[in-house]
Amino acid sequence: MKLCSIASGSSGNCIYVGSGNTNLLVDAGISAKRIECGLDEIEIKPDTLQGILVTHEHSDHIAGLGVLARKYHIPIYATYETVLALQGMKSLGAVDKDLYRCVRPDEEFYINDIMVEPFSISHDAAGPACYTLKAEGHKVGIATDLGMYDDYILSKLEGSEILYIEANHDVNMLMVGKYPYYLKQRILGNRGHLSNDTSADLISRLIHPRLQSVMLAHLSKENNYEELAYETVCYELQSRGCAFPAEQISVAHREQPSGIVVVQG
């Protein structure tokens, strides 16, 4: 299995996951043109995509969804509540209703040779979900846009060999920043986003012998930056006595594709 973050952050999110002849996207929150260019960089043709897994209906996760789905007739997978929200959004344009596939949290399904399991997350959206993907005996876990985690989320992500985990903000930067009070409270709340420290805590509970790569994702443009997220998570893991190599931790870039991460062995 392999993963590449095409774009990540508060201004747009799109992840490629592939295995064998199966090519999928998780979210399409940047323009279709940028997604096409990002896929071209990793030598994936958009007309080979078999599905787009949507986490929720916020614009930074669906900005290019309508154009991409129409142009290449790609099925869209999302929870029932998210599908209803998408169908009511004029910004997507007309999307063939037959392209929508409703999924249920905790119910696995296959897209070609990749087994997908949606799981519920805590975020201020209609029916938000994240996904784990399994193929060839390997597992990828994706978790962003969650204001908190619990034993349920841990149980879904455990055993992942690639983890794509939100590290949205530095709490100090957020608190002294220019955001209005209500927005700060939203971000800090249980239906907001994970801080760097909380991200490190989540990762520390998911480290196991087969974990090969951790990618920090969905960084805030105003309240975080790549070096800070990376250094904070590495420091926190080290302080907890977690023996996970810092060189196997990376940060998903905001405006350009990150390197492809491939499960080895």
Summary of the structure (lengths in Angstrom):
residues: 265
radius of gyration: 17.1
end to end distance: 10.2
largest distance: 51.8
contacts: 933
relative contact order: 0.15
helix: 32%
strand: 26%
